[in-house]
Amino acid sequence: MRWQNTIKVSFRSILKNRMRSFLTSLGIIIGVAAVIIMVAIGEGAQKEIRDNIQTLGANLLMVFPAARNVGGVSQGWGSFNRLTMEDANVLERQARLVQGISPMIRVRAQVIGGGVNWSTTISGVSVSYLLIRDWGIAEGEFFTERDILSRNKVAVIGKTVADNLFPDQDPVGQRIRVNNTPMKIIGLLKEKGKDSRGQDQDDVLLSPSTTVLYRFRDGRFIDMIYASAVSPLMINAAQEEMGRILRDAHKINTGESDDFTVFNQSELIETLSATTRTLTLLLGAIAGVSLIVGGIGIMNIMLVSVTERTREIGIRMSIGARESDVMTQFLTEAVTLSMSGGLIGILVSLVGSRILTQMTQIKTLVNPSIVLVAVVFSAAVGIFFGFYPARKAAALHPIDALRYE
Amino acid sequence: MPPVIRIQNLVKTYLMGDIEVHALKGVNLTVEKGEYLAVMGASGSGKSTLMNLIGCLDHPTSGEYYLDGINVNELSRNRYADIRNQKIGFVFQGFNLLARTSALENVELPIFYDRVHNIKDPRAKALAALEKVGLADRMHHEPNQLSGGQQQRVAIARALVNNPSIVLADEPTGNLDSNTSIEVMEIFQKLNAQGITILMVTHENDISRYARRIVEMRDGLVIRDHPVNARRSAEEDLQALKAAAAESLS
């Protein structure tokens, strides 16, 4: 039979039982919509993480102390803090592929000022820190190389700190006490927002690295080193260069494991999105189960349809329909049911994910490829679950089918 | 030119559970082109089985069957379907039209399963077939909007649309009243006069007398095969009926 007629016949028989066809497709509609929305939520989360990490700064590289390997026994993450100010200085002197190096020493501290107090993180950094983090000064100024050399007690504060300590006043020029050490606020940072873990990046007080290291810590080890590659293309090369310099500085022989780790931003993104990707897959798989349930619904209705139309099958066979004609007809019908369910499901998911985003702030990202996958999958469901009923119809004996009451 | 149908020693045995039913026990039959046969017999005589075998709806247990000179016993199921499409036109007792499908579309159906010819305008061809049975004006009606006689005429048009070698009619008047039966017989006689070969199964004596030749069956065998004496003309019978009806009115 010509394919146009096959399609026409399947549409007609689907439209003959509107309610039944709709309920049958509903399984597929819900399945497809669920898969797309679930995956959209997962991908939305992934995109958010990526965007947030990008706010860390341009071409960011980070050096962390790593697990030490003593006699073949790994001592675990951060088991031995081996990063020092000297490491940062060595990198500053020798690294050619980075445009800024900053040590990072973090101390949790109580800040008193403006008659109130506020607990925040004191970060000891170098003058390159703003460049590395792609940050800027809103008011006042940042500290200088001189402040670092002389361990000056100056501070640049984030918006959150300013809002809490000096809600009605200009914070720049104010005096504060940090863990009983008097300091002077010389600048206010631009607002940066939350990071990938939802932490407020504006709840921070920046001070010269030396000030924090020697006045708030014992002066030995720093927490990590920030660096910025000269260009996005140079990130990997810079990462390698930094590793080489640090290995030399730490006198690590070839074959021995590093006692530090250089991370770049894409690795960080990779690590974080691996988790969400697993989650996305899980959500998609759970939703996929409903698609299979929908397919079983199609199979059920197709079996009923074959029985109801036994006589029609007999008539068609008596006027020359081959088994393959009958088979194709019922398969087309099953696929038409599942595909139209799939298409409606896509529409539902597009509207649904938008509503979801508006109502719950959950970010969703509908990927065109998942839509394509949904269409292909719903067609596959139709073929798979339509096959048995179609086979059953085609295997009917014309005489029995004609006699069927 | 070979006969349309040549059957030699055709046997059909069914298995009903453990019991063998010998529906046909060795039938011989030859039908030439242009004949109009009535196959008669009581129920269980094997006439329907013979019809199904001639119609290529079923394979015989043994024996030979040549349709247009082709030994169809040896053909695959797919070729069987093609033979039904190309060489056989079925007319059933219960009409067997597709419900909720217009007369025209019902008649078009065999054209869509035609794998041999690529017919450019199936609609025109179906309409021509409907015209032959005088139902062109009802082409958009669905079966439930047509009378029994009209439905059977649509079925006849469907049987004719692919120009078959033979029209097989299984109790074509079984569901019709006597007037309508004669109307259907009139169409058959007209078609036969145009050279179309017809094989009709019936158990009604007066219906069989519209054919040219009667084959009587009993217990799976042909017991008599003779030309029709005093053949009836459906056209004349209809005119007589009309005249009688007009008389009773006046």
Interface residues (C-beta under 8 A of the other chain):
Chain A: M1 R2 N5 K16 R311 E312 G314 I315 R316 M317 S318 I319 G320 A321 R322 E323 S324 D325 H397 P398 I399 L402
Chain B: N52 G55 L57 D58 R77 N78 A81 D82 R84 N85 Q86 F90 F92 N96 L97 L98 A99 R100 L109 P110 F112 Y113 D114 R158 N162
